[in-house]
Structure formats: C-alpha cells, structure tokens
Amino acid sequence: MWGLAGEVGPAKTVPVPPAPARRRSRISGWRESRRARIAVAATGIAAAFAAVMLSPLPILLQSDYHTATGERRTVELEDGSHVVLDSGSAITVDYGRAERRVKLLAGRAWFDVARDSARPFAVAASDIRVTVTGTAFDVDLASDAVDIALERGSVRVSWPSGKGEDKRHMAPGDRLRIARADHIVSASRIPESSVAPWRRGHLLADGITVADAVRQLDRYYNGRIIVTSGSLGRSRVTGVYDVDDPVKALKLLMKPHGGHVRQITPWLLLVSED
C-alpha cells in the first residue's frame, strides 16, 4: 500500500528521487503517532478496567444508603432531616441519644437538618467533621479534598491538627475546601442559591479548571472520563451544564478550548487537544 514500483528498461538509468525518503518519513511519523494514540488508549482502557475491578463494593456493603451512577436519591431520616445523595454516593447513619452522626463514605450529599439543640447533627467526611443543630449544607468528598458549602444556618467545621484540633465557623454563602493530605484551607463566597446545583441536575462551572469540571461529570458517566492533556486540564471554564447527559455536557465544555472527545469503549472517554 505504501510502496510504489515501476518497470525500468535496461538501457535507462533512473535516478532515485527524494520523494520515497519523505514518504518513509511520513510513514514513520504516522506509525509513531499511531503508536502514541494506541498507548494513550491502552492506558485509558487499563484505567477504566481498574476502576471497574476496584469498584467500592466494601463501601456499598457498609453503607445504609447509596446511589448508583447517574442516580440522585432523597432520604428522610428518623428525625425528619433530609439527605439528597448525588450520583455514586454513600452514607452511614448512627443516631444516639446525645448526637446524630452521619458518615459520608463516598461522593457528595446535601443535608437539610431538623433542629434539635439537645442532639447536634454531625457529618464526617474523611477526618473532616461538620457539626450543626439545624441548617442546610453540602459536603463533597473528593479524592484530594473535602468541599463544604453552607446554604442556611451555621455550622462548625473541625479537623485534626498538631495542636489537637482546628476549626472554622461558617455563615450562609461560605464555601470551604480542605485538603485531605495537609488540611490547607481555601475559603470563598458563593450565592446561597448556588449551593449544590447538582440537586437540579446542573454543573455550575464558575471559573473552575477543566480537570475539576471533568471530575464532576465523571461521577455521572457509567465508566471513566480521562483528560490526556495537562495544559487542557488546567484551562478554566464557565457555564451551566446538564449532568444528566454527561457526554453532551463534556462536548459543550470542551468546545471553546478545542478539546476533542473520543469514545474508546462504551465505558471510556478520552479528552485531548485537537
């Protein structure tokens, strides 16, 4: 396919043209590019396979309530408090006489807590603890951080430190991001109406990175979404996207940045620069 040959008469001398060398160079480049694409695809397939094989079955077994990929669920607890679980989330519930305890095992949840000053309501996510008596707030347990946003009321957030315990008090509209590794805290303000937009099926991107937006969409996709370009992952995005159609949302999100979405398998999407 790639080689071209012709008959040459015995009385003619035919010089070797330079084109074949260029063709070989193009072939070599095509092969190298093809090998690179295959390597990226293979890495992505391996990651998707690992994600399936290492699915959090122990988390599901120990949870009292959980959701599947793409599912949102509202749970009413015994005291009248309500919990909305996002896609791929899980909690345990332990109510005692002195305290109402919930542990976020995976994903994120929005809490609307019934007031009971005699029994504080505490949510644990990793080693971060949120304590309230009656309020509404959102907690997101990510791989590298815990995000907390307060819609109404007040909460106290605490975590272990070298001094024993650090804590912050939050007011409505406050948002905290606490790194799980070193507990570095980033604080910001958002409109109270923007707390937990995922309850309405929306991803609200307000200058977040592409990598963070993809991480959020990934929880709604029945497989894995992998960004292969570091520079693309660091780009900033703004907009409102429909998480109930994560593939469409991903393509819309990538369009302004020239990102290309490729479906490698039914369970794997690769995002790369054109």
Secondary structure, DSSP 8 states (H G I E B T S, - for coil): ---------TT------SHHHHHHHHHHHHHHHHHHHHHHHHHHHHHHHHHHHT--HHHHHH-SEE--TT--EEEE-TTS-EEEE-TT-EEEEEE-SS-EEEEEEEEEEEEE----TTS-EEEEETTEEEEESS-EEEEEE-SSEEEEEEEES-EEEEEEETTEEEEEEE-TTEEEEEETTT--EEEEE--GGGS-GGGGTEEEEEEEEHHHHHHHHHTTSSSEEEE--HHHHH-EEEEEEETTSHHHHHHHHHGGGTEEEEEEETTEEEEEE-
